[in-house]
Amino acid sequence: MNRVSILQIGDMQNGFIQEDGNLYVPGAENLIDPANDFLRQVSEDVFDLILIVLDTHFREEYYETQESRQFPIHCEYGTRDWELAIDLKAAPNIRYMMKNNFSMWTNPGRLALQCTDPAKKRVYNNLFHILDDPHTPSECIPRDEFLKTFTSGSLAADVEVTLFGVASDYCNRYSMEGWLSRGARVTILQDLTKGIEKETPLVLAEDQYRCYRPERLRAVESAQYLREVADT
């Protein structure tokens, strides 16, 4: 089987990363320069796909969600809080996915946002789709349909996912679990992640992930990862 390599960058947005963000994760601003350095250093042929996941909320619905009981509104679509805090100019093979849930694997069914703004409604209807541009997409494919096509029919052990971003103990965790349940191998770049309550090593040390370690789940420093891919 052909090997498929995916880099997933999760929620590296101003709302989490910048000190004035609405859900600032303390210390997360220190990820910006190392993340940009990693993207500049990694060879363009290492990843077949770079998937940028964007937390995307709407004031019209947020206060009715479970998430609002834990956190203030953040990454509201169309605001600076929602925009990325990292530089993707040199990154190839990019696609985007917007989500309004902790998990990128949610199956939303038929969505309907109660607002009069047609542009915002269109964005809402694009949640959990793979897009070529989150602002003005010309390509919009349902998540599972895209992944099935991209991985030649089904996810299996030949899919390798490298993941970084925030937060280690929330969205990163759910992303990791979804990839593992679909048969992929997962590497987390632990120095490019930040948690709200738990950092990556403590998350991966939990008993429920023991069955995946180390064959299908591991955490390494980004410098080590760059050395590994340079040697292959």
N, CA, C and O of each residue as an XYZ file, in Angstrom:
928
protein
N       0.838     -1.197      0.000
C       0.000      0.000      0.000
C       0.876      1.251      0.000
O       1.955      1.268      0.593
N       0.403      2.282     -0.665
C       1.138      3.531     -0.686
C       1.001      4.244      0.658
O      -0.069      4.255      1.265
N       2.079      4.825      1.097
C       2.074      5.586      2.340
C       1.521      6.976      2.082
O       1.917      7.636      1.121
N       0.607      7.424      2.933
C       0.047      8.770      2.863
C       0.443      9.502      4.133
O       0.208      9.014      5.238
N       1.042     10.669      3.972
C       1.526     11.439      5.120
C       0.762     12.758      5.215
O       0.715     13.538      4.263
N       0.168     12.988      6.378
C      -0.660     14.179      6.605
C      -0.097     14.956      7.782
O       0.179     14.380      8.834
N       0.071     16.244      7.616
C       0.375     17.140      8.731
C      -0.914     17.865      9.097
O      -1.507     18.548      8.261
N      -1.343     17.718     10.336
C      -2.529     18.436     10.794
C      -2.112     19.502     11.798
O      -1.428     19.218     12.781
N      -2.533     20.722     11.536
C      -2.249     21.852     12.418
C      -3.577     22.296     13.019
O      -4.475     22.738     12.303
N      -3.692     22.175     14.337
C      -4.982     22.392     14.984
C      -5.097     23.694     15.742
O      -4.336     23.944     16.676
N      -6.047     24.525     15.345
C      -6.497     25.690     16.120
C      -5.372     26.660     16.481
O      -5.377     27.236     17.569
N      -4.426     26.840     15.590
C      -3.346     27.806     15.839
C      -3.852     29.206     15.482
O      -3.354     29.856     14.563
N      -4.843     29.638     16.232
C      -5.570     30.879     15.954
C      -5.337     31.899     17.057
O      -4.980     31.549     18.181
N      -5.546     33.174     16.715
C      -5.302     34.243     17.672
C      -6.085     34.060     18.962
O      -5.602     34.420     20.036
N      -7.286     33.506     18.871
C      -8.120     33.340     20.056
C      -7.496     32.473     21.123
O      -7.774     32.646     22.309
N      -6.647     31.532     20.710
C      -5.952     30.659     21.654
C      -4.499     31.080     21.879
O      -3.957     30.906     22.971
N      -3.879     31.631     20.844
C      -2.432     31.791     20.827
C      -1.969     33.150     21.347
O      -0.939     33.239     22.016
N      -2.716     34.199     21.048
C      -2.297     35.542     21.443
C      -2.811     35.884     22.846
O      -3.875     35.424     23.263
N      -2.042     36.690     23.555
C      -2.397     37.019     24.933
C      -3.723     37.761     25.035
O      -4.379     37.701     26.075
N      -4.133     38.460     23.977
C      -5.419     39.151     24.010
C      -6.548     38.303     23.422
O      -7.651     38.802     23.202
N      -6.268     37.015     23.167
C      -7.300     36.127     22.629
C      -8.386     35.847     23.647
O      -8.155     35.907     24.854
N      -9.566     35.541     23.149
C     -10.712     35.317     24.038
C     -10.621     34.017     24.828
O     -11.286     33.871     25.853
N      -9.802     33.068     24.363
C      -9.553     31.844     25.128
C      -8.054     31.553     25.083
O      -7.619     30.481     24.662
N      -7.285     32.538     25.528
C      -5.826     32.446     25.512
C      -5.351     31.282     26.368
O      -5.734     31.152     27.531
N      -4.514     30.443     25.779
C      -3.874     29.342     26.490
C      -2.507     29.852     26.948
O      -1.637     30.082     26.108
N      -2.292     30.034     28.243
C      -1.041     30.640     28.719
C       0.201     29.939     28.168
O       0.349     28.720     28.256
N       1.081     30.754     27.601
C       2.313     30.240     27.020
C       2.206     29.861     25.561
O       3.221     29.583     24.923
N       0.998     29.843     25.013
C       0.826     29.379     23.632
C       1.465     30.311     22.615
O       1.800     29.886     21.509
N       1.636     31.578     22.978
C       2.286     32.500     22.046
C       3.716     32.068     21.743
O       4.282     32.445     20.717
N       4.295     31.276     22.642
C       5.661     30.788     22.439
C       5.740     29.689     21.373
O       6.832     29.250     21.014
N       4.585     29.247     20.869
C       4.575     28.249     19.795
C       4.728     28.884     18.413
O       5.085     28.198     17.455
N       4.462     30.178     18.303
C       4.367     30.801     16.973
C       5.684     30.696     16.212
O       5.708     30.165     15.102
N       6.761     31.184     16.776
C       8.046     31.173     16.063
C       8.536     29.755     15.782
O       8.953     29.477     14.657
N       8.503     28.831     16.778
C       8.925     27.454     16.466
C       8.063     26.782     15.401
O       8.576     26.028     14.575
N       6.756     27.050     15.413
C       5.881     26.469     14.388
C       6.226     27.019     13.010
O       6.278     26.268     12.036
N       6.460     28.323     12.924
C       6.848     28.922     11.644
C       8.200     28.372     11.180
O       8.392     28.116      9.991
N       9.133     28.192     12.116
C      10.439     27.632     11.760
C      10.292     26.210     11.238
O      10.934     25.831     10.258
N       9.451     25.429     11.891
C       9.235     24.046     11.438
C       8.692     24.028     10.016
O       9.166     23.260      9.178
N       7.713     24.861      9.743
C       7.105     24.885      8.414
C       8.097     25.350      7.351
O       8.027     24.916      6.202
N       9.016     26.227      7.733
C      10.041     26.668      6.778
C      11.082     25.583      6.528
O      11.613     25.466      5.424
N      11.371     24.795      7.552
C      12.445     23.806      7.446
C      12.021     22.490      6.812
O      12.827     21.822      6.163
N      10.766     22.116      6.997
C      10.351     20.808      6.515
C      10.275     20.826      4.984
O       9.753     21.765      4.382
N      10.794     19.792      4.391
C      10.807     19.703      2.934
C       9.385     19.590      2.395
O       8.523     18.969      3.018
N       9.148     20.193      1.237
C       7.793     20.226      0.689
C       7.290     18.868      0.236
O       6.097     18.709     -0.027
N       8.182     17.876      0.139
C       7.743     16.554     -0.284
C       7.483     15.606      0.894
O       7.202     14.427      0.682
N       7.573     16.105      2.125
C       7.362     15.244      3.294
C       5.885     14.912      3.474
O       5.539     13.772      3.783
N       5.016     15.898      3.285
C       3.590     15.700      3.542
C       2.788     15.757      2.242
O       2.976     16.653      1.419
N       1.903     14.799      2.077
C       1.000     14.812      0.932
C      -0.127     15.821      1.123
O      -0.721     16.298      0.156
N      -0.411     16.135      2.376
C      -1.496     17.057      2.707
C      -1.146     17.771      3.991
O      -0.687     17.150      4.950
N      -1.362     19.087      4.015
C      -1.319     19.855      5.258
C      -2.741     20.319      5.534
O      -3.302     21.124      4.791
N      -3.313     19.802      6.609
C      -4.708     20.087      6.948
C      -4.742     21.081      8.103
O      -4.284     20.783      9.206
N      -5.284     22.252      7.838
C      -5.392     23.305      8.840
C      -6.803     23.265      9.418
O      -7.776     23.529      8.712
N      -6.909     22.937     10.690
C      -8.213     22.866     11.347
C      -8.448     24.180     12.102
O      -7.597     24.631     12.869
N      -9.609     24.777     11.870
C      -9.947     26.079     12.450
C     -11.173     25.966     13.352
O     -12.254     25.595     12.893
N     -11.008     26.283     14.616
C     -12.150     26.414     15.505
C     -12.978     27.594     15.002
O     -12.439     28.679     14.786
N     -14.270     27.394     14.816
C     -15.094     28.410     14.152
C     -16.445     28.495     14.854
O     -17.272     27.590     14.737
N     -16.661     29.580     15.578
C     -17.900     29.724     16.347
C     -18.728     30.908     15.852
O     -18.229     31.817     15.189
N     -20.005     30.858     16.197
C     -20.976     31.854     15.771
C     -21.775     32.299     16.992
O     -22.326     31.477     17.725
N     -21.827     33.598     17.194
C     -22.512     34.148     18.361
C     -23.973     33.716     18.400
O     -24.549     33.557     19.477
N     -24.575     33.524     17.218
C     -26.002     33.182     17.152
C     -26.325     31.835     17.806
O     -27.469     31.594     18.190
N     -25.330     30.963     17.932
C     -25.599     29.637     18.500
C     -24.736     29.277     19.704
O     -25.069     28.362     20.457
N     -23.624     29.998     19.888
C     -22.619     29.537     20.845
C     -23.178     29.346     22.252
O     -22.840     28.376     22.930
N     -24.021     30.257     22.685
C     -24.470     30.214     24.078
C     -25.497     29.109     24.340
O     -25.953     28.933     25.470
N     -25.852     28.378     23.303
C     -26.724     27.216     23.464
C     -25.926     25.909     23.504
O     -26.505     24.834     23.658
N     -24.604     26.001     23.366
C     -23.785     24.801     23.281
C     -23.221     24.397     24.642
O     -23.133     25.201     25.570
N     -22.842     23.119     24.724
C     -22.186     22.601     25.926
C     -20.870     23.328     26.183
O     -20.498     23.578     27.330
N     -20.178     23.660     25.109
C     -18.876     24.305     25.235
C     -18.964     25.637     25.959
O     -18.035     26.025     26.667
N     -20.090     26.348     25.782
C     -20.235     27.663     26.410
C     -20.304     27.573     27.929
O     -20.102     28.572     28.620
N     -20.588     26.383     28.455
C     -20.621     26.209     29.912
C     -19.217     26.122     30.491
O     -19.025     26.278     31.697
N     -18.228     25.870     29.620
C     -16.848     25.765     30.076
C     -16.010     26.976     29.697
O     -15.132     27.397     30.451
N     -16.291     27.542     28.502
C     -15.399     28.561     27.974
C     -16.186     29.731     27.390
O     -17.307     29.549     26.915
N     -15.601     30.943     27.424
C     -16.248     32.093     26.768
C     -16.225     31.924     25.256
O     -15.473     31.106     24.727
N     -17.034     32.685     24.579
C     -17.017     32.607     23.115
C     -15.640     33.003     22.613
O     -15.017     33.936     23.120
N     -15.180     32.271     21.602
C     -13.831     32.457     21.087
C     -13.815     32.052     19.625
O     -14.724     31.373     19.149
N     -12.780     32.471     18.918
C     -12.626     32.129     17.498
C     -13.943     32.347     16.745
O     -14.370     31.511     15.949
N     -14.564     33.481     17.016
C     -15.821     33.807     16.332
C     -15.519     34.154     14.880
O     -14.656     34.984     14.594
N     -16.234     33.514     13.973
C     -15.965     33.700     12.550
C     -16.016     35.178     12.175
O     -16.903     35.916     12.602
N     -15.047     35.586     11.370
C     -15.006     36.955     10.872
C     -14.277     37.933     11.775
O     -14.161     39.111     11.436
N     -13.782     37.472     12.920
C     -13.059     38.337     13.838
C     -11.571     38.011     13.811
O     -11.165     36.976     13.282
N     -10.763     38.896     14.383
C      -9.325     38.632     14.492
C      -9.068     37.386     15.325
O      -8.112     36.655     15.065
N      -9.902     37.136     16.313
C      -9.773     35.972     17.176
C      -9.740     34.679     16.362
O      -9.074     33.716     16.741
N     -10.466     34.665     15.240
C     -10.609     33.465     14.402
C      -9.406     33.249     13.495
O      -9.124     32.120     13.095
N      -8.700     34.320     13.172
C      -7.628     34.223     12.173
C      -6.423     33.459     12.720
O      -6.192     33.403     13.928
N      -5.661     32.872     11.792
C      -4.465     32.116     12.159
C      -3.373     33.030     12.698
O      -3.234     34.180     12.279
N      -2.598     32.486     13.641
C      -1.487     33.223     14.235
C      -0.147     32.809     13.638
O       0.894     33.336     14.032
N      -0.161     31.875     12.696
C       1.090     31.384     12.104
C       1.138     31.724     10.623
O       0.133     32.096     10.018
N       2.327     31.589     10.057
C       2.585     31.952      8.663
C       2.596     30.703      7.792
O       3.429     29.816      7.975
N       1.669     30.639      6.846
C       1.566     29.465      5.971
C       2.045     29.740      4.552
O       1.817     28.927      3.656
N       2.696     30.861      4.340
C       3.043     31.266      2.974
C       3.853     30.211      2.226
O       3.647     29.992      1.032
N       4.775     29.559      2.932
C       5.656     28.610      2.248
C       5.145     27.175      2.293
O       5.800     26.272      1.772
N       4.008     26.954      2.896
C       3.520     25.582      3.091
C       2.751     25.102      1.857
O       1.849     25.793      1.384
N       3.104     23.913      1.331
C       2.415     23.386      0.140
C       1.237     22.490      0.516
O       1.079     22.109      1.676
N       0.417     22.162     -0.473
C      -0.627     21.136     -0.339
C      -1.568     21.396      0.843
O      -1.866     20.487      1.618
N      -2.027     22.634      0.972
C      -2.847     23.014      2.130
C      -4.334     22.857      1.816
O      -4.802     23.207      0.732
N      -5.054     22.325      2.789
C      -6.513     22.372      2.813
C      -6.940     22.772      4.220
O      -6.165     22.670      5.171
N      -8.176     23.226      4.337
C      -8.691     23.739      5.606
C      -9.965     22.993      5.990
O     -10.696     22.497      5.133
N     -10.213     22.927      7.284
C     -11.489     22.429      7.773
C     -11.915     23.254      8.987
O     -11.145     23.418      9.933
N     -13.129     23.765      8.955
C     -13.676     24.530     10.069
C     -14.593     23.640     10.899
O     -15.312     22.797     10.364
N     -14.557     23.839     12.216
C     -15.393     23.043     13.124
C     -15.936     23.950     14.228
O     -15.279     24.911     14.629
N     -17.126     23.642     14.711
C     -17.696     24.408     15.826
C     -17.877     23.516     17.050
O     -18.799     23.699     17.845
N     -16.968     22.542     17.178
C     -17.058     21.529     18.220
C     -15.639     21.181     18.646
O     -14.694     21.386     17.884
N     -15.481     20.650     19.869
C     -14.161     20.194     20.282
C     -13.568     19.221     19.254
O     -12.379     19.279     18.940
N     -14.414     18.332     18.743
C     -13.930     17.269     17.865
C     -14.133     17.603     16.395
O     -15.211     18.036     15.987
N     -13.088     17.397     15.608
C     -13.186     17.560     14.156
C     -13.954     16.425     13.513
O     -14.269     16.486     12.324
N     -14.264     15.374     14.289
C     -14.916     14.187     13.751
C     -16.430     14.196     13.973
O     -17.101     13.202     13.693
N     -16.967     15.296     14.467
C     -18.408     15.405     14.661
C     -19.144     15.188     13.344
O     -18.689     15.620     12.285
N     -20.283     14.516     13.426
C     -21.170     14.388     12.269
C     -22.357     15.313     12.486
O     -23.297     14.952     13.194
N     -22.330     16.495     11.892
C     -23.295     17.534     12.248
C     -24.701     17.349     11.704
O     -25.633     17.988     12.192
N     -24.877     16.490     10.705
C     -26.205     16.368     10.116
C     -26.577     17.634      9.352
O     -25.714     18.285      8.763
N     -27.846     17.975      9.363
C     -28.319     19.168      8.660
C     -28.172     20.369      9.568
O     -28.796     20.441     10.627
N     -27.345     21.312      9.150
C     -27.070     22.491      9.953
C     -27.942     23.653      9.510
O     -28.266     23.791      8.330
N     -28.317     24.484     10.471
C     -29.088     25.683     10.143
C     -28.734     26.756     11.161
O     -28.980     26.589     12.356
N     -28.162     27.846     10.694
C     -27.809     28.957     11.569
C     -28.885     30.023     11.472
O     -29.251     30.457     10.380
N     -29.377     30.433     12.608
C     -30.441     31.423     12.640
C     -29.846     32.829     12.554
O     -29.614     33.489     13.567
N     -29.606     33.265     11.320
C     -29.116     34.629     11.102
C     -29.525     35.056      9.699
O     -29.961     34.236      8.891
N     -29.381     36.343      9.420
C     -29.808     36.878      8.122
C     -28.640     37.132      7.179
O     -28.848     37.555      6.042
N     -27.427     36.884      7.630
C     -26.241     37.144      6.826
C     -25.967     35.936      5.928
O     -25.581     34.882      6.433
N     -26.157     36.061      4.604
C     -25.977     34.908      3.715
C     -24.542     34.400      3.693
O     -24.322     33.196      3.561
N     -23.559     35.293      3.819
C     -22.162     34.865      3.818
C     -21.867     34.014      5.043
O     -21.175     33.001      4.941
N     -22.379     34.410      6.190
C     -22.158     33.646      7.417
C     -22.877     32.298      7.349
O     -22.353     31.289      7.820
N     -24.059     32.283      6.772
C     -24.778     31.010      6.600
C     -24.000     30.053      5.701
O     -23.951     28.849      5.954
N     -23.400     30.598      4.660
C     -22.625     29.761      3.739
C     -21.422     29.154      4.456
O     -21.117     27.975      4.278
N     -20.748     29.957      5.258
C     -19.619     29.443      6.046
C     -20.096     28.361      6.998
O     -19.447     27.325      7.139
N     -21.219     28.592      7.648
C     -21.762     27.618      8.600
C     -22.059     26.287      7.901
O     -21.809     25.218      8.456
N     -22.581     26.362      6.708
C     -22.889     25.147      5.953
C     -21.630     24.420      5.473
O     -21.691     23.252      5.089
N     -20.498     25.114      5.496
C     -19.225     24.511      5.105
C     -18.472     23.884      6.266
O     -17.387     23.337      6.068
N     -19.026     23.950      7.479
C     -18.375     23.307      8.609
C     -18.191     21.813      8.331
O     -19.054     21.168      7.734
N     -17.053     21.277      8.774
C     -16.722     19.852      8.623
C     -16.607     19.430      7.151
O     -16.789     18.262      6.807
N     -16.301     20.409      6.299
C     -15.953     20.165      4.903
C     -14.488     20.534      4.701
O     -13.939     21.355      5.436
N     -13.870     19.933      3.716
C     -12.492     20.262      3.373
C     -12.522     21.344      2.299
O     -13.144     21.183      1.249
N     -11.831     22.457      2.585
C     -11.882     23.641      1.735
C     -10.493     24.004      1.239
O      -9.492     23.708      1.893
N     -10.438     24.648      0.075
C      -9.161     25.163     -0.403
C      -8.862     26.543      0.170
O      -7.711     26.979      0.167
N      -9.890     27.233      0.662
C      -9.720     28.568      1.245
C     -10.882     28.801      2.209
O     -12.038     28.722      1.792
N     -10.613     29.084      3.473
C     -11.727     29.259      4.416
C     -12.487     30.558      4.234
O     -13.613     30.688      4.713
N     -11.888     31.525      3.548
C     -12.552     32.810      3.345
C     -13.464     32.782      2.114
O     -14.636     33.152      2.190
N     -12.921     32.347      1.001
C     -13.704     32.278     -0.249
C     -13.417     30.940     -0.926
O     -12.666     30.896     -1.900
N     -13.989     29.872     -0.440
C     -13.667     28.550     -0.990
C     -14.235     28.337     -2.387
O     -15.374     28.703     -2.675
N     -13.415     27.738     -3.247
C     -13.908     27.295     -4.542
C     -14.037     25.773     -4.554
O     -14.676     25.200     -5.436
N     -13.421     25.128     -3.563
C     -13.501     23.679     -3.406
C     -14.079     23.396     -2.017
O     -13.598     23.931     -1.018
N     -15.096     22.567     -1.965
C     -15.769     22.274     -0.694
C     -16.258     20.830     -0.739
O     -17.218     20.516     -1.442
N     -15.593     19.950      0.016
C     -15.885     18.514     -0.035
C     -16.148     18.014      1.376
O     -15.369     18.319      2.279
N     -17.217     17.257      1.600
C     -17.452     16.703      2.939
C     -16.216     15.969      3.452
O     -15.541     15.265      2.702
N     -15.936     16.143      4.725
C     -14.710     15.606      5.331
C     -14.459     14.142      4.998
O     -13.397     13.796      4.482
N     -15.428     13.282      5.290
C     -15.206     11.846      5.106
C     -15.052     11.473      3.642
O     -14.275     10.582      3.300
N     -15.793     12.154      2.780
C     -15.663     11.899      1.342
C     -14.266     12.269      0.859
O     -13.649     11.530      0.092
N     -13.776     13.411      1.310
C     -12.435     13.837      0.916
C     -11.384     12.852      1.406
O     -10.513     12.443      0.639
N     -11.457     12.468      2.675
C     -10.440     11.575      3.230
C     -10.471     10.207      2.574
O      -9.425      9.596      2.354
N     -11.663      9.726      2.260
C     -11.777      8.432      1.594
C     -11.105      8.483      0.229
O     -10.373      7.567     -0.146
N     -11.357      9.553     -0.509
C     -10.741      9.704     -1.832
C      -9.240      9.907     -1.711
O      -8.458      9.322     -2.460
N      -8.849     10.746     -0.755
C      -7.440     11.086     -0.596
C      -6.601      9.871     -0.210
O      -5.452      9.738     -0.630
N      -7.193      8.986      0.599
C      -6.457      7.809      1.064
C      -6.775      6.564      0.244
O      -6.543      5.439      0.688
N      -7.305      6.776     -0.952
C      -7.567      5.686     -1.903
C      -8.536      4.644     -1.357
O      -8.313      3.442     -1.502
N      -9.591      5.102     -0.742
C     -10.679      4.195     -0.382
C     -10.927      4.024      1.090
O     -12.084      3.977      1.509
N      -9.894      3.930      1.890
C     -10.120      3.767      3.327
C      -8.864      4.127      4.091
O      -7.751      4.021      3.575
N      -9.058      4.556      5.335
C      -7.917      4.801      6.196
C      -7.401      3.470      6.719
O      -8.182      2.586      7.070
N      -6.109      3.336      6.768
C      -5.500      2.104      7.266
C      -4.123      2.446      7.815
O      -3.776      3.616      7.977
N      -3.351      1.418      8.096
C      -2.059      1.628      8.741
C      -1.043      2.337      7.861
O       0.024      2.711      8.348
N      -1.339      2.534      6.576
C      -0.399      3.233      5.712
C      -0.585      4.744      5.771
O       0.113      5.479      5.073
N      -1.525      5.219      6.602
C      -1.742      6.655      6.787
C      -1.003      7.106      8.038
O      -1.230      6.588      9.132
N      -0.123      8.070      7.864
C       0.648      8.613      8.977
C       0.274     10.075      9.175
O       0.358     10.880      8.248
N      -0.135     10.403     10.379
C      -0.570     11.754     10.706
C       0.405     12.360     11.705
O       0.689     11.770     12.748
N       0.908     13.529     11.380
C       1.741     14.303     12.296
C       0.918     15.503     12.731
O       0.332     16.197     11.900
N       0.877     15.743     14.024
C      -0.087     16.701     14.553
C       0.595     17.688     15.489
O       1.439     17.309     16.301
N       0.217     18.967     15.366
C       0.593     19.933     16.397
C      -0.463     21.011     16.494
O      -1.301     21.153     15.603
N      -0.424     21.780     17.591
C      -1.382     22.854     17.802
C      -1.905     22.864     19.219
O      -1.273     22.333     20.132
N      -3.073     23.476     19.395
C      -3.702     23.584     20.714
C      -5.141     23.068     20.614
O      -5.724     23.037     19.530
N      -5.687     22.679     21.720
C      -5.024     22.449     22.998
C      -4.790     20.958     23.157
O      -5.594     20.139     22.713
N      -3.670     20.611     23.802
C      -3.271     19.214     23.924
C      -4.359     18.324     24.500
O      -4.550     17.189     24.063
N      -5.067     18.857     25.486
C      -6.025     18.052     26.239
C      -7.465     18.227     25.783
O      -8.380     17.700     26.417
N      -7.680     18.954     24.704
C      -9.036     19.106     24.159
C      -9.028     18.731     22.673
O      -9.121     17.551     22.335
N      -8.919     19.709     21.799
C      -9.074     19.424     20.367
C      -7.996     18.490     19.829
O      -8.284     17.629     18.997
N      -6.748     18.651     20.298
C      -5.703     17.722     19.855
C      -6.042     16.295     20.253
O      -5.866     15.361     19.471
N      -6.525     16.137     21.464
C      -6.888     14.807     21.964
C      -7.945     14.164     21.070
O      -7.805     13.009     20.669
N      -9.008     14.919     20.758
C     -10.090     14.342     19.959
C      -9.647     14.066     18.527
O     -10.076     13.085     17.920
N      -8.797     14.922     17.993
C      -8.252     14.665     16.657
C      -7.451     13.373     16.644
O      -7.634     12.522     15.774
N      -6.564     13.240     17.620
C      -5.732     12.046     17.747
C      -6.586     10.791     17.858
O      -6.334      9.802     17.170
N      -7.588     10.830     18.716
C      -8.444      9.658     18.915
C      -9.151      9.273     17.625
O      -9.273      8.087     17.316
N      -9.613     10.252     16.876
C     -10.303      9.960     15.631
C      -9.397      9.321     14.594
O      -9.793      8.380     13.907
N      -8.176      9.838     14.485
C      -7.230      9.246     13.537
C      -6.880      7.819     13.939
O      -6.818      6.927     13.092
N      -6.652      7.606     15.232
C      -6.314      6.257     15.707
C      -7.452      5.280     15.445
O      -7.215      4.144     15.032
N      -8.678      5.715     15.680
C      -9.823      4.827     15.475
C     -10.009      4.482     14.003
O     -10.658      3.490     13.671
N      -9.444      5.295     13.130
C      -9.528      5.051     11.694
C      -8.299      4.330     11.152
O      -8.139      4.192      9.940
N      -7.442      3.879     12.041
C      -6.324      3.034     11.645
C      -5.024      3.734     11.354
O      -4.044      3.085     10.990
N      -4.988      5.043     11.504
C      -3.763      5.781     11.192
C      -2.743      5.674     12.314
O      -3.084      5.353     13.452
N      -1.489      5.948     11.978
C      -0.445      6.134     12.971
C      -0.324      7.636     13.242
O      -0.448      8.449     12.326
N      -0.081      7.996     14.496
C      -0.088      9.405     14.879
C       1.209      9.761     15.597
O       1.620      9.086     16.542
N       1.836     10.823     15.135
C       2.995     11.417     15.809
C       2.613     12.833     16.211
O       2.152     13.618     15.382
N       2.805     13.158     17.483
C       2.527     14.509     17.969
C       3.853     15.224     18.205
O       4.745     14.691     18.866
N       3.978     16.424     17.665
C       5.167     17.245     17.882
C       4.966     17.997     19.195
O       4.376     19.077     19.225
N       5.463     17.413     20.267
C       5.058     17.860     21.595
C       5.534     19.267     21.947
O       4.895     19.940     22.756
N       6.634     19.727     21.363
C       7.097     21.082     21.659
C       6.315     22.133     20.880
O       6.493     23.330     21.107
N       5.451     21.698     19.962
C       4.593     22.629     19.213
C       3.141     22.496     19.654
O       2.225     22.857     18.915
N       2.934     21.974     20.864
C       1.592     21.874     21.432
C       1.566     22.563     22.791
O       2.596     22.753     23.439
N       0.358     22.930     23.198
C       0.172     23.530     24.532
C      -1.186     23.108     25.031
O      -2.164     23.110     24.285
N      -1.243     22.744     26.310
C      -2.499     22.305     26.895
C      -3.123     23.347     27.802
O      -2.460     24.289     28.236
N      -4.403     23.168     28.084
C      -5.094     24.029     29.035
C      -4.857     23.516     30.461
O      -4.526     24.282     31.366
N      -5.033     22.209     30.635
C      -4.803     21.606     31.947
C      -3.719     20.541     31.908
O      -3.058     20.303     32.919
N      -3.517     19.886     30.745
C      -2.534     18.814     30.598
C      -1.722     19.035     29.340
O      -2.252     19.403     28.291
N      -0.406     18.800     29.467
C       0.446     18.848     28.288
C       0.468     17.475     27.608
O       0.033     16.475     28.179
N       0.977     17.454     26.391
C       0.934     16.245     25.568
C       1.474     14.995     26.256
O       0.805     13.963     26.199
N       2.643     15.019     26.906
C       3.138     13.777     27.530
C       2.175     13.203     28.562
O       2.036     11.984     28.662
N       1.509     14.059     29.328
C       0.553     13.572     30.327
C      -0.702     13.015     29.668
O      -1.289     12.052     30.163
N      -1.115     13.614     28.558
C      -2.275     13.085     27.836
C      -1.967     11.688     27.299
O      -2.762     10.764     27.473
N      -0.827     11.534     26.656
C      -0.477     10.249     26.052
C      -0.173      9.177     27.093
O      -0.213      7.985     26.790
N       0.130      9.601     28.323
C       0.411      8.628     29.389
C      -0.855      8.017     29.981
O      -0.770      7.091     30.787
N      -2.018      8.516     29.598
C      -3.274      7.993     30.141
C      -3.478      6.547     29.698
O      -3.068      6.146     28.609
N      -4.121      5.777     30.572
C      -4.245      4.328     30.355
C      -4.923      3.968     29.040
O      -4.554      2.978     28.407
N      -5.925      4.768     28.613
C      -6.685      4.392     27.421
C      -5.859      4.436     26.145
O      -6.281      3.908     25.116
N      -4.680      5.063     26.199
C      -3.847      5.141     25.001
C      -2.696      4.138     25.037
O      -1.901      4.069     24.099
N      -2.608      3.372     26.102
C      -1.492      2.428     26.245
C      -1.455      1.416     25.099
O      -0.377      1.015     24.659
N      -2.616      1.007     24.622
C      -2.664     -0.018     23.569
C      -2.098      0.489     22.241
O      -1.768     -0.310     21.364
N      -1.984      1.815     22.087
C      -1.478      2.373     20.835
C       0.020      2.672     20.879
O       0.659      2.792     19.833
N       0.579      2.791     22.078
C       1.974      3.190     22.221
C       2.899      1.970     22.217
O       2.546      0.941     22.793
N       4.055      2.057     21.593
C       4.546      3.150     20.743
C       4.337      2.896     19.256
O       4.724      3.718     18.425
N       3.724      1.756     18.912
C       3.641      1.378     17.496
C       2.822      2.356     16.672
O       3.170      2.659     15.531
N       1.723      2.854     17.253
C       0.837      3.720     16.467
C       0.655      5.106     17.068
O      -0.056      5.932     16.495
N       1.271      5.375     18.192
C       1.124      6.681     18.828
C       2.409      7.042     19.553
O       2.924      6.264     20.356
N       2.916      8.220     19.263
C       4.131      8.673     19.931
C       4.156     10.199     19.937
O       3.429     10.856     19.191
N       5.017     10.746     20.805
C       5.276     12.185     20.840
C       6.774     12.403     20.735
O       7.551     11.751     21.431
N       7.179     13.316     19.870
C       8.600     13.634     19.700
C       8.754     15.143     19.591
O       7.782     15.859     19.349
N       9.965     15.616     19.767
C      10.280     17.020     19.536
C      10.335     17.277     18.026
O      10.686     16.392     17.246
N       9.988     18.479     17.639
C       9.969     18.801     16.208
C      11.361     18.679     15.588
O      11.478     18.287     14.427
N      12.421     19.006     16.339
C      13.784     18.880     15.802
C      14.117     17.427     15.506
O      14.751     17.123     14.496
N      13.687     16.529     16.387
C      13.918     15.102     16.138
C      13.161     14.657     14.897
O      13.685     13.901     14.078
N      11.927     15.128     14.760
C      11.122     14.747     13.594
C      11.800     15.210     12.306
O      11.847     14.465     11.327
N      12.323     16.434     12.303
C      12.995     16.935     11.106
C      14.230     16.097     10.780
O      14.526     15.862      9.609
N      14.948     15.646     11.805
C      16.110     14.778     11.557
C      15.656     13.446     10.962
O      16.298     12.914     10.056
N      14.550     12.911     11.473
C      14.058     11.631     10.968
C      13.672     11.715      9.499
O      14.037     10.844      8.710
N      12.940     12.754      9.130
C      12.480     12.838      7.737
C      13.637     13.191      6.804
O      13.599     12.863      5.618
N      14.658     13.855      7.330
C      15.831     14.155      6.508
C      16.621     12.902      6.176
O      17.315     12.841      5.161
N      16.507     11.894      7.048
C      17.263     10.649      6.859
C      16.527      9.633      5.987
O      17.101      8.611      5.610
N      15.259      9.905      5.663
C      14.491      8.921      4.886
C      14.559      9.246      3.397
O      13.975      8.532      2.582
